[in-house]
Amino acid sequence: MDNPPTVTRRALITAGGVTVVGAGTLVLAACTPSGVGNAASNGTSGSAGGASAAPTTAAGTEVAKLADIPVGGSVSTKIGDAPVLLAQPTAGKVVCFSAICTHQGCVVNAASAEFDCPCHGSRFEAATGKVIQGPAVNPLNPIAVTVSGGSVVTS
């Protein structure tokens, strides 16, 4: 029986992840979120992984109750199937952003006055969607919403 090829530690680290499946068979693991294809960002696109800038929905669709968004804080929700982030920087003023990270398409989490990407550590300002800390270089994509009565609705 032939000896399998020798793989160096450097080759394994460079590959980013390797699983040995059988004798001499290696499977490489990629660092992309599920549902996203080749989402490498070159830093010039407004979004990564083909994510749309805004979910498509009829104007006036309720996104959340205003009372559910803390003043100075943020929450995660969805518009249709699209994950979004809502923040209320000051009483009665609500902003909305796509929850798809502009770095590599991971779903970003609401974290009080900021949004945090669990995949690579990018952090975004909740009031503006601007990058606080990379590797993301582009802000989150804004989504137009308004406050109508006690609800946040799509514009």
N, C-alpha and C positions, 0 to 999 in steps of 0.2 A: 504494500500500500504506500502511495506517495505521501510525503509529509506536506501538510498544508503550508501556505506561504506565511512567512513571519511578518507580523504587523507590529510596528513600533508604537510605543506610548505616544510619541509626538503625532503619529498619523491618527490615532484614536482621538486625541484632544482636538486636533485640527478638524476632524470630521464632525465634532460637536456631539456625538452620541452614537454608540454602536451596541447592538445586541447580537450575541452569538446564538444562532438558531440551531445549527447542526454542525457537524464536522466540516470546518472550513467555510461555512456560510455566514456572512455578516449582513446585518440589516442596519441601515443608517436611519437615525431619528432626526427629523428636522425640528427647528424651533419656530413653528408657526402655529397659530391657534386653529382649532378645528373649524372647518367650513371655509377656510381661507386658503387659496392656492398659493402661487408664488407671489407673496405680498411684500417683497423687498422694496423699500422706499428709497428713492434717490434724493429725498429732501426737497424736491421741487413740486411734488404733487400735493394737492389739498387733502387727499385721503389716500389710504393704502388699501391694497387688496381688492380694489374695485368697489369699495363701499360707497354707496351714494351719499351725497352731501346732506340730503334730507329725505325722510320717509315720505311716500306719497299717500296723502289722505285728504279728505274733504275739509275745507276750511270750516272752523267751528266745532271740530271734533274735540271732545273733552280729553285732556291728557292727564290731569290730576286735580284734586281739590286744593285750593290755595292754602287752606288750613293744614294740609299734610306736608307743606314745605316750610321748614323752620326759617325765620328771618336770620340771615347770615349763614345759612346752611344750605344743604343740597340733598336731593333724593334721586334714586334710579327708578326708571319706569320704562314703559314701551309705548310707542305709537304704532299700532298694528303689531307686526312682528319685529319692528326695529327698536333696539335698545337706545334709550335717550337718557340724558341727565338734565335735571331741573335745579335751578338755584334761585334763591330769593335774597339778593344782596342787601336790599332795603325793603321795608314793609310795602307790599303791594307791587313791587317791581320784580318780575320773574323773567329769567333767561333760560333758554333751552339749547342743548348741544347734542349732536350725535355722540353716542357712547363708544363709537369705534375709534380706537387710537390711531392717530395719523402716522405712527411709526410702523407698525406691522399688523394692524387690524385686530388687536385684542379688544375685548370689552372692558372699558374703563369703569371704575367704581366711584360712587359718590362718597366723599369723606369730609363732611362738614363744609369748610370754606374752600376746599380744593377737590379735584378729581384725581384718582390714582390708578395707574395701569399696573395690574399685578404681574404682567409678563416680563417687562424689562425695566420697570421703575420710573417711567415717565410720570410727571405730576403736572397738573393743569390748574390754573386759577378758576374757581367756580363762577365768579362774577363775569369773566371775560372769555374763558376757554383758552387763554394764552398759556404757553409752555412756561412752567416754573423751573422744571428740571427735565433734561432729556434722558434718553436718546432722541425722543421726538423733537423735531424742529418746527413743525407746523402746528398751529392751534387746532382745537377741535372745531368741527364744522357746525356753525350756528343753525338753528331751526327757528323759524318765526312762530312765536306764540303771543297771545294776549291774555289779559285777565278779564273775565266777563262774569260779573257777580262774584260768586265764591269759587269759580272754576278757572283753571288754566286751559285755554283752548288753542287749537292750531289756527294760524292766520292764513 
